[in-house]
Amino acid sequence: MIDRFTVYQRPHRSLPHRATPATVYTALPKALPAAGRDTDTHTGVRHDRIDDTGVTADRA
């Protein structure tokens, strides 16, 4: 009985063509990673002080 329950997806009334939410989700385009980060020029280095309690101290 539980196997039938986990497979069944009720059509959604507010979605086009009464599709299931899973059908709509899989049909949408997904975000892809950026082309590359070879052009990044950020080479800054931070030097923060950590106090005895493990908190970053304010920089002066």
Secondary structure, DSSP 8 states (H G I E B T S, - for coil): -HHHHHH-----TTSGGG--HHHHHHHS------S--TT----------B-TTS-B----
